[in-house]
Amino acid sequence: TADAPWWTRAVVYQVYPRSFMDSDGDGIGDLGGVLSRLDHLSDLGVDVLWLSPVYPSPQADNGYDISDYQDIDPLFGSLTQLDELIEALHSRGMKLLMDLVVNHTSDEHPWFRESRSSPASPRRDWYWWRPPRGGMAAGDPGAEPTNWQSFFSGPAWTLDPASGEYYLHLFDRKQPDLNWENPEVRQAVHAMMRWWLDRGVDGFRMDVINMISKVVADDGHLHDGPPLPGSSLGDGSGQFLCGPRIHEFLAEMHREVFAGRDGTFLTVGEMPGVTVEDAELFTDPARAEVDMVFQFEHVGLDHGARKWDIQPLRMRDLKASFGRWQAGLATSGWNSLYWDNHDQPRAVSRFGDDSPRYRRDSATCLATLLHLHRGTPYVYQGQEIGMANYPFQTLDDFSDLESLNHYVHAVSAGEEPAHVLAALRKMSRDNARTPVQWDASPSAGFTTGTPWLPVNPDHVEWNAERQRSDDTSVLAHYRRLIALRHENPVVALGDFHMLLPDHEQVYAFTRSLDGEVLLVACNLSRTPQPLADLLPQTTGAELVLGNLPVDDPAVLAPWEARVLRLP
Ligand code: ISL
């Protein structure tokens, strides 16, 4: 266990800078704000800060559309402040992960401007330019080179009238995909990454990194995907998720950027649709690709093909999924663990119970469950104080382009507006993007100006200041969980074994290492559960950490979580 990498004991905290803390009163969070709240992170005990994008950007997708990889957007501050942040984190023993968004750039990046300027441009081939589908005229309905649907609704291709060719964008039209087949593109990205490491950053969270390799025929042709029900578009994911050269590209990146460097780094690849089998290859240390991946299985269990088709989560599906990932990466590779992030609804509202009675208990129960799994836990800003979904009323309350595009497309395709809005309320990414609730003041201590997204009215009760001095708060519980991982090697490295796989209310498992066995039991319901009957081995076990005062050792109260040491 002594030679296990440092990140097996680490907890990562994600900052979405736009919504974290505003230092200049423009209503948008910034680096000055992050610098002013570092005590919050060191008090919590986290080891790594992952900073969502702060690079110059038109902000079409809140910074995931980058127009300059080697600077800071004035909206967020300056390179000098970024250097200060590196320094301030390092002096507190923390590390900084930058967000690496290189599947696509902004359409306002100089690379794309050059590429678009002419089919003869030396940068033309840095992006995916294709003529209209055979025999069709540019701009005709269905003339897009493939039928792929973009993740943000509509076709994944946009016509450039000047050349009569289309460019590919798996996300928004302002996010053209880079062509990783071109070695110059790869070299430019590697050089940029080295530049950041030389500046002192400690690694990268790699945005949709499993989409950089597309299936390309020898003649350069890209292929259609299966048609989507009720749409003229198709599902292209088979043509670009974990494509044929993905392992090669990541191994090359590792070689070109990290190999032979002094220091301790962390790389985590965001990989929608990745399978356990693929994840094991990506994270096998012997292959030197990435340290861990974000997988998406558990955040897909409560909806159908689209995230907007909401369905109830069945506990046995969650257990089967997490259990498979724990088993699949048990001997080589490593898991990252998360409930939510800036793209997902708030965990307590989605997986817990955000009613006043159970909000605190379910937030701490979910935290215990996740942090006791084997893997590196990620805390998304505000989760540590039990922040919940926002009470959106009308369409005007939403800001995210994914939500707004979906509304327009769904309604024009004949879906009932009230139904579409109901799904947005539950699933919109804006739920995660309201400002962090620092205190009970009118703008929650986030800004002296008008916040870019309204603060949740519940901040009067749910805020960091109030929880800081309360030993029973969600915040205090997170502090204890993080400390437990640091102190106890079983939490970091112990073997995982799922218990009661079919039980719909109790989520239980053991972790064991060198003869020490922890049993974790969580009641994910409002109904008391007969712990001693379900798991007799818990009788007389020592309580290591719980989220509620133990009323009856034989019974798990609603949303109670216990970490027990078995004799
Ligand atoms: O948010 C999603 C679910 O609706 C995903 O499809 C999401 O777009 C996907 O997880 C990729 O996310 C990342 O890349 C996007 C960016 O908008 C997200 O914020 C980012 O996390 C494009 O860069």
Residues whose N, C-alpha, C, O or C-beta is under 5 A from the ligand:
A	BS01	ISL	D61 Y64 F151 F171 D207 V208 K307 D343
